[in-house]
Amino acid sequence: MVILGSWNGNRLTISLKTSGLTVSFEHTGQTTVYGYDRAGRLWTAMENNVSYRRGLDGKVIAKWRSDGNLPSRRWLSPTEANAWVNHAHRRMKALLVSIEHQKVLFEQPLPAEGIHLLSVAAAFDAQRAAADAAQFARVYKPIGILPPDQYMAVVLQATEGCSFNTCTFCNFYRDHPFRIKTPEAFDQHAQAVKAFLGEGLSLRRTIFLGDANALVVPMPRLLPLFQGVHKHFDVEALGGIYAFLDGFSGEKKHPADYEELAALGLKRVYIGMESGNADLLRFLRKPGDPTDVIRTVEALKQASVAVGIIILLGAGGHAFARRHVDDTVAALNSMPLDLEDLIYFSELIESEGLPYVQQAFEAGLRPLSPEERLQQGQEIEARLIFSDERGTPHISRYDIREFVY
């Protein structure tokens, strides 16, 4: 339901949705938008042509277009994040007071639900935000990364960490030993997540079974965890279950296993293949071989489970560039991909302290420039061949620097 009105002579739009509340203010040609979940958490905003996104962990990223229409981003400091939250809090509180004193002219009556959602949102200040983030830290272990289409998922950590944790280009799980939760521990975790999200659960679109490689869990231990998800959440209403899996471990499961998991709601599995070149994978200390990934994809597709294949652009620098492109194209073209699948191109981010950086330096590798990495993705995409009958997967970029949950 969209309620239009006027406040202090300026246009006001209040959108009441099953997922949450959006309030839009127009003033001197500028539009400011705040978005809240139904628990009153501020999670997104647009102001002065800058978009903001707040994660459940309290971190806030700002994104805008700079000169030349180039994308720019910056994470707010804790002080800046508090100021941003309080700025929205003061504006929402002022709006609520004006409504209570009938100083807002609505074109149609604002229903009681609207007053309730505005009241809950107006109470979200920096103190409430800090308490919410502290509760998040009690419910979750650090969440390393998610696929972009899963940023709005309900994350349930059936496992913690990564089962192999050897890749030199990844430090998301470096300090988190791999652990599989018992059904009892997972049950407690799922309960805690549901209680934490509260009414904000309505904003969540899917269920993501974490962490880095949850589907490595043997079937006798994995099935009770899937059943535990159903115990606490309406899996179908939330859009199904999604998870990461590395191709090497994935080979240990068969189509019949994935069919059983699909019957329990598994919709898509994300595989970080990184490259179709076996030598590059060994250099990256990625376990397994491209043929393992291909066989895993075939098994998943036989079970009618969609896949998301992640390719690392720039890996191996100029020394591996030609083999990386050619063999990745060959591997992707050999997979039975269809329109339900995804291909993500993720740029290698050579941050300080990453083992890959030291390893590449010692090997004398010359890195690709950002433009060359972009061209690498474009060449791979241009050479992909898909079946007219099966359709074309969705292909997009994946920037780990913008991950927020």
Protein Blocks (a to p, Z undefined) as FASTA:
>chain_A
ZZdddeehiacdddddfkbccddddeehiacdddddfkopafbdceehiacdddfkopac
dddddehiiacdddddfklmmmmmmmmmmmmmmmmmmmmnopaccfbdcdfklmmmmmmm
mmmcfklmmmmmmmmmmmpccdfbdcfklmmcccddfbgcjfklpafkbcklmmmccddd
dfklmmmmmmmmmmmnmmmlmmpmbdcddfklmmlpcfklmmmmmmmmmmmpcfklnopa
addddfklmmmpcfklmmmmmmnopabdcddekpacfklmmmnopgcjfklmmmmmmmmm
mnopacdddddehihijmlmmmmmmmmmmmmmmpccdfkbccddddddddehiaklmmmm
mnopacddfklmmmmmmmmmmmpccdfklopaddddddfklgcZZ
